[in-house]
Amino acid sequence: MGINILKKIIQFIGVMLLLSIVVFCISRLAPGDPLKSYYGETVERMSIHERENALDKLGLNEPIYIQYGKWVSNCLKGDFGISFKYKQPVTTVIKDVYINTLILGGLGYVLTFVLALILGIFCALHEDKLIDKVICKFGTITNCIPSFWVSLVLILIFSINLGILPTSGAYSMGKESDIANRIVHLILPITVLILSHLWYYTYMIRNKLLDEIREDYVLLCKAKGMHNKAIIYKHCLRNIMPTYISIMAISVPHILGGTYIVEQVFSYPGLGSLCFESAKYHDYNMLLILSLLTGALVVTSNMVAQVINNKIDPRMKHNRGENSEIAI
C-alpha cells in the first residue's frame, strides 16, 4: 500500500511538472504583449528604455528557462506571482471566486450523474417502448445543440421576455450571503450545464445496463422468478458500478470544461472567467496557476477512480497483473 501511494505521488508530481513546463513555454511564446495587461494603453506611449524597465520589473526580460527556474523557486516559497490584470497576488484573486465555480461545477456534476443514472435505469426498464423512444430522441436533440446557443435561448425566454431570472452574475449586488439569491442566479447556468452533458452519460448507462440484461445470468434469474426491476437493481446495476465510477472520473475535465464555457456565457464570476481573461490579456501567472489547478483536479480524480475500481472489482487489478506478465 505504501509503495502504491508513493508511486501515485511521484506520478502526480511528474505530470504537474510537465504541465507547468508546457503551459509556461506556450504562454510566453504566444503572440501578444503582456505589458498591455499590466500598464494598459500607456504601453503605446512608452519609450524603448521605459519598456525595458517595465519588462525587468515583471521579470519578462530574461530567457524562458531562467524565468521558469525563478517561478519554480518562488512557488516552493509560497509565492505564485501577481496577476498582471488585477495587480494582486494570484492566490488572492482566485480565493475570491473559486467558491463560485465549486458551487456551479459541483452541483452540475452531481445532478448530471444522479439524473443520468435515474434516466438510464428508467430507459433500460422500458426498452423500445414509447417513453424510451421519446427520451432518446429528445436527449439526442439536446446533446447536439451547442451549449452557448441553449444559453442564449434561455436568456431570451426567461430573462428578457419573462424577466423572472437574472442574465448574469453569481448573486445580486450586496447579497453575497443570500442563499436564495444565489440559487436564483444558478438556475440558468446549471440548466445549461446539465442539458449539455446529461444525455451523453444517460445513453452510456442505458447501453451498459442493456448489455448486462442480455447476459446469461439474467436469464437464470428470470427462470427463478425474479422480477425485472429486482434483477437490474440487485445484479445489473452492481456489475456496471465500476464502469459508472470510471465514467464519472473521466468526465471531470468534460464537465469542468462545460462549466468554464457556461461561466463565460453568463458572465458568472469563477475560474472559467479568470481562465478566459488570463489567456486574453496574457496574464501569465494567473493562467499558469489555473492550468495547474485544473490539471491537478483531473489527474487526482482519475487516480481516485482507479483506486475505487480496484476496491469494488478486484478482477481489474488481477487482469492488469496478467497483462503485465504477458507483456513481459
Helices and strands as residue ranges (DSSP letters): H 2-29, H 34-39, G 40-45, H 48-58, H 64-76, H 90-125, H 130-144, H 147-154, I 155-161, H 179-213, H 216-223, H 228-231, I 232-236, H 237-250, H 252-265, H 271-280, H 284-312, H 314-327
